[in-house]
């Protein structure tokens, strides 16, 4: 049995169980994570001007 990645398992779960309400939650969490990561870099002043 081949081991699958977390992203593949999550996508398969959403697809087979028709759990479409999880997709926006995951997208928002990913975007918040990207903002947190970019907040500590040289891009921080550009991000702060968006808000």
PQR file with spaces between the fields and no chain letter, atoms N, CA, C, O and H, PARSE charges and radii, in Angstrom:
ATOM       1  N    UNK     1       0.841   -1.171    0.000 -0.4000 1.5000
ATOM       2  CA   UNK     1       0.000    0.000    0.000 -0.0000 2.0000
ATOM       3  C    UNK     1       0.894    1.244    0.000  0.5500 1.7000
ATOM       4  O    UNK     1       1.790    1.391    0.831 -0.5500 1.4000
ATOM       5  N    UNK     2       0.624    2.118   -0.945 -0.4000 1.5000
ATOM       6  CA   UNK     2       1.413    3.334   -1.059 -0.0000 2.0000
ATOM       7  C    UNK     2       0.879    4.386   -0.097  0.5500 1.7000
ATOM       8  O    UNK     2      -0.331    4.540    0.072 -0.5500 1.4000
ATOM       9  H    UNK     2      -0.104    1.998   -1.620  0.4000 1.0000
ATOM      10  N    UNK     3       1.792    5.096    0.521 -0.4000 1.5000
ATOM      11  CA   UNK     3       1.405    6.128    1.469 -0.0000 2.0000
ATOM      12  C    UNK     3       1.061    7.413    0.724  0.5500 1.7000
ATOM      13  O    UNK     3       1.812    7.852   -0.147 -0.5500 1.4000
ATOM      14  H    UNK     3       2.775    4.971    0.384  0.4000 1.0000
ATOM      15  N    UNK     4      -0.074    8.013    1.069 -0.4000 1.5000
ATOM      16  CA   UNK     4      -0.522    9.232    0.396 -0.0000 2.0000
ATOM      17  C    UNK     4      -0.249   10.448    1.264  0.5500 1.7000
ATOM      18  O    UNK     4      -0.142   10.347    2.486 -0.5500 1.4000
ATOM      19  H    UNK     4      -0.683    7.656    1.777  0.4000 1.0000
ATOM      20  N    UNK     5      -0.138   11.589    0.619 -0.4000 1.5000
ATOM      21  CA   UNK     5       0.125   12.822    1.354 -0.0000 2.0000
ATOM      22  C    UNK     5      -1.147   13.294    2.065  0.5500 1.7000
ATOM      23  O    UNK     5      -2.257   12.854    1.765 -0.5500 1.4000
ATOM      24  H    UNK     5      -0.225   11.671   -0.374  0.4000 1.0000
ATOM      25  N    UNK     6      -0.942   14.191    3.002 -0.4000 1.5000
ATOM      26  CA   UNK     6      -2.069   14.739    3.753 -0.0000 2.0000
ATOM      27  C    UNK     6      -3.029   15.482    2.840  0.5500 1.7000
ATOM      28  O    UNK     6      -4.246   15.371    2.985 -0.5500 1.4000
ATOM      29  H    UNK     6      -0.040   14.549    3.245  0.4000 1.0000
ATOM      30  N    UNK     7      -2.484   16.234    1.905 -0.4000 1.5000
ATOM      31  CA   UNK     7      -3.323   16.993    0.981 -0.0000 2.0000
ATOM      32  C    UNK     7      -4.162   16.075    0.100  0.5500 1.7000
ATOM      33  O    UNK     7      -5.328   16.364   -0.165 -0.5500 1.4000
ATOM      34  H    UNK     7      -1.495   16.325    1.787  0.4000 1.0000
ATOM      35  N    UNK     8      -3.577   14.978   -0.352 -0.4000 1.5000
ATOM      36  CA   UNK     8      -4.322   14.013   -1.162 -0.0000 2.0000
ATOM      37  C    UNK     8      -5.424   13.358   -0.347  0.5500 1.7000
ATOM      38  O    UNK     8      -6.535   13.171   -0.841 -0.5500 1.4000
ATOM      39  H    UNK     8      -2.629   14.743   -0.137  0.4000 1.0000
ATOM      40  N    UNK     9      -5.127   13.011    0.892 -0.4000 1.5000
ATOM      41  CA   UNK     9      -6.143   12.404    1.760 -0.0000 2.0000
ATOM      42  C    UNK     9      -7.287   13.383    2.028  0.5500 1.7000
ATOM      43  O    UNK     9      -8.457   13.001    1.998 -0.5500 1.4000
ATOM      44  H    UNK     9      -4.224   13.163    1.294  0.4000 1.0000
ATOM      45  N    UNK    10      -6.946   14.644    2.289 -0.4000 1.5000
ATOM      46  CA   UNK    10      -7.964   15.643    2.572 -0.0000 2.0000
ATOM      47  C    UNK    10      -8.845   15.891    1.345  0.5500 1.7000
ATOM      48  O    UNK    10     -10.066   15.990    1.466 -0.5500 1.4000
ATOM      49  H    UNK    10      -5.995   14.954    2.313  0.4000 1.0000
ATOM      50  N    UNK    11      -8.237   15.990    0.192 -0.4000 1.5000
ATOM      51  CA   UNK    11      -9.003   16.182   -1.043 -0.0000 2.0000
ATOM      52  C    UNK    11      -9.919   14.990   -1.308  0.5500 1.7000
ATOM      53  O    UNK    11     -11.074   15.163   -1.697 -0.5500 1.4000
ATOM      54  H    UNK    11      -7.245   15.909    0.095  0.4000 1.0000
ATOM      55  N    UNK    12      -9.407   13.798   -1.098 -0.4000 1.5000
ATOM      56  CA   UNK    12     -10.222   12.598   -1.288 -0.0000 2.0000
ATOM      57  C    UNK    12     -11.385   12.562   -0.299  0.5500 1.7000
ATOM      58  O    UNK    12     -12.497   12.183   -0.666 -0.5500 1.4000
ATOM      59  H    UNK    12      -8.469   13.658   -0.782  0.4000 1.0000
ATOM      60  N    UNK    13     -11.139   12.951    0.937 -0.4000 1.5000
ATOM      61  CA   UNK    13     -12.203   12.990    1.946 -0.0000 2.0000
ATOM      62  C    UNK    13     -13.301   13.964    1.550  0.5500 1.7000
ATOM      63  O    UNK    13     -14.486   13.640    1.619 -0.5500 1.4000
ATOM      64  H    UNK    13     -10.235   13.259    1.235  0.4000 1.0000
ATOM      65  N    UNK    14     -12.896   15.169    1.130 -0.4000 1.5000
ATOM      66  CA   UNK    14     -13.890   16.178    0.734 -0.0000 2.0000
ATOM      67  C    UNK    14     -14.673   15.709   -0.485  0.5500 1.7000
ATOM      68  O    UNK    14     -15.884   15.914   -0.563 -0.5500 1.4000
ATOM      69  H    UNK    14     -11.933   15.432    1.073  0.4000 1.0000
ATOM      70  N    UNK    15     -13.988   15.084   -1.434 -0.4000 1.5000
ATOM      71  CA   UNK    15     -14.643   14.646   -2.667 -0.0000 2.0000
ATOM      72  C    UNK    15     -15.614   13.501   -2.420  0.5500 1.7000
ATOM      73  O    UNK    15     -16.735   13.531   -2.927 -0.5500 1.4000
ATOM      74  H    UNK    15     -13.004   14.918   -1.370  0.4000 1.0000
ATOM      75  N    UNK    16     -15.210   12.491   -1.651 -0.4000 1.5000
ATOM      76  CA   UNK    16     -16.065   11.311   -1.462 -0.0000 2.0000
ATOM      77  C    UNK    16     -17.211   11.565   -0.502  0.5500 1.7000
ATOM      78  O    UNK    16     -18.292   11.001   -0.673 -0.5500 1.4000
ATOM      79  H    UNK    16     -14.299   12.467   -1.238  0.4000 1.0000
ATOM      80  N    UNK    17     -16.997   12.405    0.508 -0.4000 1.5000
ATOM      81  CA   UNK    17     -18.054   12.657    1.492 -0.0000 2.0000
ATOM      82  C    UNK    17     -18.896   13.886    1.158  0.5500 1.7000
ATOM      83  O    UNK    17     -19.792   14.256    1.916 -0.5500 1.4000
ATOM      84  H    UNK    17     -16.119   12.862    0.647  0.4000 1.0000
ATOM      85  N    UNK    18     -18.607   14.509    0.034 -0.4000 1.5000
ATOM      86  CA   UNK    18     -19.333   15.713   -0.397 -0.0000 2.0000
ATOM      87  C    UNK    18     -19.329   16.776    0.701  0.5500 1.7000
ATOM      88  O    UNK    18     -20.341   17.429    0.955 -0.5500 1.4000
ATOM      89  H    UNK    18     -17.879   14.208   -0.582  0.4000 1.0000
ATOM      90  N    UNK    19     -18.195   16.933    1.335 -0.4000 1.5000
ATOM      91  CA   UNK    19     -18.043   17.900    2.421 -0.0000 2.0000
ATOM      92  C    UNK    19     -17.525   19.223    1.864  0.5500 1.7000
ATOM      93  O    UNK    19     -16.450   19.688    2.242 -0.5500 1.4000
ATOM      94  H    UNK    19     -17.373   16.402    1.128  0.4000 1.0000
ATOM      95  N    UNK    20     -18.290   19.815    0.975 -0.4000 1.5000
ATOM      96  CA   UNK    20     -17.852   21.035    0.297 -0.0000 2.0000
ATOM      97  C    UNK    20     -17.752   22.216    1.250  0.5500 1.7000
ATOM      98  O    UNK    20     -17.074   23.196    0.940 -0.5500 1.4000
ATOM      99  H    UNK    20     -19.164   19.438    0.668  0.4000 1.0000
ATOM     100  N    UNK    21     -18.412   22.147    2.407 -0.4000 1.5000
ATOM     101  CA   UNK    21     -18.352   23.269    3.341 -0.0000 2.0000
ATOM     102  C    UNK    21     -16.973   23.393    3.977  0.5500 1.7000
ATOM     103  O    UNK    21     -16.665   24.426    4.571 -0.5500 1.4000
ATOM     104  H    UNK    21     -18.962   21.351    2.659  0.4000 1.0000
ATOM     105  N    UNK    22     -16.136   22.361    3.868 -0.4000 1.5000
ATOM     106  CA   UNK    22     -14.786   22.432    4.413 -0.0000 2.0000
ATOM     107  C    UNK    22     -13.820   23.190    3.504  0.5500 1.7000
ATOM     108  O    UNK    22     -12.813   23.715    3.980 -0.5500 1.4000
ATOM     109  H    UNK    22     -16.386   21.521    3.386  0.4000 1.0000
ATOM     110  N    UNK    23     -14.105   23.252    2.232 -0.4000 1.5000
ATOM     111  CA   UNK    23     -13.188   23.887    1.283 -0.0000 2.0000
ATOM     112  C    UNK    23     -12.949   25.371    1.597  0.5500 1.7000
ATOM     113  O    UNK    23     -11.789   25.785    1.616 -0.5500 1.4000
ATOM     114  H    UNK    23     -14.922   22.826    1.846  0.4000 1.0000
ATOM     115  N    UNK    24     -13.972   26.190    1.844 -0.4000 1.5000
ATOM     116  CA   UNK    24     -13.693   27.601    2.166 -0.0000 2.0000
ATOM     117  C    UNK    24     -12.929   27.768    3.478  0.5500 1.7000
ATOM     118  O    UNK    24     -12.110   28.678    3.606 -0.5500 1.4000
ATOM     119  H    UNK    24     -14.914   25.854    1.829  0.4000 1.0000
ATOM     120  N    UNK    25     -13.188   26.907    4.440 -0.4000 1.5000
ATOM     121  CA   UNK    25     -12.480   26.986    5.719 -0.0000 2.0000
ATOM     122  C    UNK    25     -10.992   26.723    5.506  0.5500 1.7000
ATOM     123  O    UNK    25     -10.149   27.426    6.061 -0.5500 1.4000
ATOM     124  H    UNK    25     -13.854   26.168    4.336  0.4000 1.0000
ATOM     125  N    UNK    26     -10.675   25.725    4.713 -0.4000 1.5000
ATOM     126  CA   UNK    26      -9.282   25.379    4.444 -0.0000 2.0000
ATOM     127  C    UNK    26      -8.595   26.497    3.671  0.5500 1.7000
ATOM     128  O    UNK    26      -7.444   26.827    3.956 -0.5500 1.4000
ATOM     129  H    UNK    26     -11.360   25.154    4.261  0.4000 1.0000
ATOM     130  N    UNK    27      -9.282   27.080    2.703 -0.4000 1.5000
ATOM     131  CA   UNK    27      -8.696   28.168    1.920 -0.0000 2.0000
ATOM     132  C    UNK    27      -8.408   29.378    2.810  0.5500 1.7000
ATOM     133  O    UNK    27      -7.345   29.988    2.692 -0.5500 1.4000
ATOM     134  H    UNK    27     -10.217   26.811    2.471  0.4000 1.0000
ATOM     135  N    UNK    28      -9.331   29.727    3.688 -0.4000 1.5000
ATOM     136  CA   UNK    28      -9.126   30.868    4.582 -0.0000 2.0000
ATOM     137  C    UNK    28      -7.967   30.597    5.533  0.5500 1.7000
ATOM     138  O    UNK    28      -7.157   31.488    5.787 -0.5500 1.4000
ATOM     139  H    UNK    28     -10.194   29.232    3.784  0.4000 1.0000
ATOM     140  N    UNK    29      -7.877   29.379    6.061 -0.4000 1.5000
ATOM     141  CA   UNK    29      -6.768   29.047    6.953 -0.0000 2.0000
ATOM     142  C    UNK    29      -5.427   29.114    6.227  0.5500 1.7000
ATOM     143  O    UNK    29      -4.436   29.564    6.802 -0.5500 1.4000
ATOM     144  H    UNK    29      -8.535   28.655    5.855  0.4000 1.0000
ATOM     145  N    UNK    30      -5.388   28.675    4.986 -0.4000 1.5000
ATOM     146  CA   UNK    30      -4.151   28.775    4.206 -0.0000 2.0000
ATOM     147  C    UNK    30      -3.767   30.221    3.948  0.5500 1.7000
ATOM     148  O    UNK    30      -2.591   30.575    4.035 -0.5500 1.4000
ATOM     149  H    UNK    30      -6.194   28.309    4.520  0.4000 1.0000
ATOM     150  N    UNK    31      -4.746   31.062    3.632 -0.4000 1.5000
ATOM     151  CA   UNK    31      -4.459   32.478    3.395 -0.0000 2.0000
ATOM     152  C    UNK    31      -3.964   33.179    4.659  0.5500 1.7000
ATOM     153  O    UNK    31      -3.053   34.003    4.593 -0.5500 1.4000
ATOM     154  H    UNK    31      -5.701   30.775    3.561  0.4000 1.0000
ATOM     155  N    UNK    32      -4.550   32.861    5.791 -0.4000 1.5000
ATOM     156  CA   UNK    32      -4.088   33.442    7.054 -0.0000 2.0000
ATOM     157  C    UNK    32      -2.666   32.988    7.350  0.5500 1.7000
ATOM     158  O    UNK    32      -1.843   33.777    7.817 -0.5500 1.4000
ATOM     159  H    UNK    32      -5.291   32.192    5.844  0.4000 1.0000
ATOM     160  N    UNK    33      -2.375   31.726    7.082 -0.4000 1.5000
ATOM     161  CA   UNK    33      -1.021   31.222    7.279 -0.0000 2.0000
ATOM     162  C    UNK    33      -0.011   31.927    6.398  0.5500 1.7000
ATOM     163  O    UNK    33       1.093   32.242    6.842 -0.5500 1.4000
ATOM     164  H    UNK    33      -3.043   31.085    6.703  0.4000 1.0000
ATOM     165  N    UNK    34      -0.382   32.179    5.151 -0.4000 1.5000
ATOM     166  CA   UNK    34       0.518   32.897    4.244 -0.0000 2.0000
ATOM     167  C    UNK    34       0.739   34.324    4.729  0.5500 1.7000
ATOM     168  O    UNK    34       1.855   34.838    4.658 -0.5500 1.4000
ATOM     169  H    UNK    34      -1.279   31.923    4.790  0.4000 1.0000
ATOM     170  N    UNK    35      -0.316   34.966    5.223 -0.4000 1.5000
ATOM     171  CA   UNK    35      -0.151   36.327    5.748 -0.0000 2.0000
ATOM     172  C    UNK    35       0.744   36.356    6.977  0.5500 1.7000
ATOM     173  O    UNK    35       1.529   37.288    7.151 -0.5500 1.4000
ATOM     174  H    UNK    35      -1.223   34.548    5.281  0.4000 1.0000
ATOM     175  N    UNK    36       0.636   35.355    7.823 -0.4000 1.5000
ATOM     176  CA   UNK    36       1.490   35.291    9.011 -0.0000 2.0000
ATOM     177  C    UNK    36       2.946   35.103    8.607  0.5500 1.7000
ATOM     178  O    UNK    36       3.840   35.749    9.153 -0.5500 1.4000
ATOM     179  H    UNK    36      -0.001   34.598    7.682  0.4000 1.0000
ATOM     180  N    UNK    37       3.174   34.217    7.651 -0.4000 1.5000
ATOM     181  CA   UNK    37       4.542   33.975    7.189 -0.0000 2.0000
ATOM     182  C    UNK    37       5.120   35.224    6.535  0.5500 1.7000
ATOM     183  O    UNK    37       6.263   35.596    6.804 -0.5500 1.4000
ATOM     184  H    UNK    37       2.447   33.692    7.208  0.4000 1.0000
ATOM     185  N    UNK    38       4.340   35.868    5.683 -0.4000 1.5000
ATOM     186  CA   UNK    38       4.831   37.064    4.998 -0.0000 2.0000
ATOM     187  C    UNK    38       4.953   38.258    5.940  0.5500 1.7000
ATOM     188  O    UNK    38       5.677   39.209    5.643 -0.5500 1.4000
ATOM     189  H    UNK    38       3.412   35.566    5.465  0.4000 1.0000
ATOM     190  N    UNK    39       4.254   38.218    7.066 -0.4000 1.5000
ATOM     191  CA   UNK    39       4.340   39.317    8.030 -0.0000 2.0000
ATOM     192  C    UNK    39       5.710   39.442    8.664  0.5500 1.7000
ATOM     193  O    UNK    39       6.066   40.514    9.152 -0.5500 1.4000
ATOM     194  H    UNK    39       3.666   37.446    7.307  0.4000 1.0000
ATOM     195  N    UNK    40       6.476   38.381    8.669 -0.4000 1.5000
ATOM     196  CA   UNK    40       7.804   38.413    9.250 -0.0000 2.0000
ATOM     197  C    UNK    40       8.907   38.628    8.237  0.5500 1.7000
ATOM     198  O    UNK    40      10.085   38.524    8.579 -0.5500 1.4000
ATOM     199  H    UNK    40       6.187   37.510    8.273  0.4000 1.0000
ATOM     200  N    UNK    41       8.558   38.922    7.011 -0.4000 1.5000
ATOM     201  CA   UNK    41       9.562   39.099    5.966 -0.0000 2.0000
ATOM     202  C    UNK    41       9.621   40.563    5.542  0.5500 1.7000
ATOM     203  O    UNK    41       9.014   41.433    6.166 -0.5500 1.4000
ATOM     204  H    UNK    41       7.602   39.007    6.733  0.4000 1.0000
ATOM     205  N    UNK    42      10.360   40.810    4.472 -0.4000 1.5000
ATOM     206  CA   UNK    42      10.479   42.167    3.938 -0.0000 2.0000
ATOM     207  C    UNK    42       9.183   42.646    3.292  0.5500 1.7000
ATOM     208  O    UNK    42       9.052   43.835    3.000 -0.5500 1.4000
ATOM     209  H    UNK    42      10.853   40.103    3.965  0.4000 1.0000
ATOM     210  N    UNK    43       8.235   41.762    3.064 -0.4000 1.5000
ATOM     211  CA   UNK    43       6.963   42.134    2.441 -0.0000 2.0000
ATOM     212  C    UNK    43       5.970   42.696    3.444  0.5500 1.7000
ATOM     213  O    UNK    43       4.879   43.111    3.053 -0.5500 1.4000
ATOM     214  H    UNK    43       8.342   40.796    3.301  0.4000 1.0000
ATOM     215  N    UNK    44       6.315   42.721    4.724 -0.4000 1.5000
ATOM     216  CA   UNK    44       5.389   43.159    5.770 -0.0000 2.0000
ATOM     217  C    UNK    44       4.834   44.570    5.543  0.5500 1.7000
ATOM     218  O    UNK    44       3.627   44.758    5.694 -0.5500 1.4000
ATOM     219  H    UNK    44       7.201   42.383    5.042  0.4000 1.0000
ATOM     220  N    UNK    45       5.645   45.567    5.190 -0.4000 1.5000
ATOM     221  CA   UNK    45       5.068   46.905    4.989 -0.0000 2.0000
ATOM     222  C    UNK    45       4.024   46.947    3.873  0.5500 1.7000
ATOM     223  O    UNK    45       3.080   47.735    3.935 -0.5500 1.4000
ATOM     224  H    UNK    45       6.626   45.414    5.067  0.4000 1.0000
ATOM     225  N    UNK    46       4.187   46.121    2.877 -0.4000 1.5000
ATOM     226  CA   UNK    46       3.203   46.104    1.788 -0.0000 2.0000
ATOM     227  C    UNK    46       1.920   45.423    2.203  0.5500 1.7000
ATOM     228  O    UNK    46       0.844   45.787    1.729 -0.5500 1.4000
ATOM     229  H    UNK    46       4.954   45.481    2.826  0.4000 1.0000
ATOM     230  N    UNK    47       2.015   44.445    3.079 -0.4000 1.5000
ATOM     231  CA   UNK    47       0.829   43.748    3.563 -0.0000 2.0000
ATOM     232  C    UNK    47       0.034   44.655    4.494  0.5500 1.7000
ATOM     233  O    UNK    47      -1.196   44.674    4.445 -0.5500 1.4000
ATOM     234  H    UNK    47       2.889   44.149    3.464  0.4000 1.0000
ATOM     235  N    UNK    48       0.732   45.408    5.343 -0.4000 1.5000
ATOM     236  CA   UNK    48       0.042   46.271    6.301 -0.0000 2.0000
ATOM     237  C    UNK    48      -0.739   47.375    5.602  0.5500 1.7000
ATOM     238  O    UNK    48      -1.742   47.851    6.134 -0.5500 1.4000
ATOM     239  H    UNK    48       1.731   45.393    5.383  0.4000 1.0000
ATOM     240  N    UNK    49      -0.294   47.790    4.417 -0.4000 1.5000
ATOM     241  CA   UNK    49      -1.043   48.827    3.707 -0.0000 2.0000
ATOM     242  C    UNK    49      -2.363   48.308    3.150  0.5500 1.7000
ATOM     243  O    UNK    49      -3.253   49.099    2.839 -0.5500 1.4000
ATOM     244  H    UNK    49       0.521   47.403    3.985  0.4000 1.0000
ATOM     245  N    UNK    50      -2.504   46.981    3.019 -0.4000 1.5000
ATOM     246  CA   UNK    50      -3.769   46.425    2.549 -0.0000 2.0000
ATOM     247  C    UNK    50      -4.869   46.547    3.598  0.5500 1.7000
ATOM     248  O    UNK    50      -6.053   46.591    3.263 -0.5500 1.4000
ATOM     249  H    UNK    50      -1.781   46.338    3.272  0.4000 1.0000
ATOM     250  N    UNK    51      -4.479   46.599    4.850 -0.4000 1.5000
ATOM     251  CA   UNK    51      -5.463   46.650    5.931 -0.0000 2.0000
ATOM     252  C    UNK    51      -5.511   48.026    6.531  0.5500 1.7000
ATOM     253  O    UNK    51      -6.282   48.269    7.459 -0.5500 1.4000
ATOM     254  H    UNK    51      -3.518   46.563    5.122  0.4000 1.0000
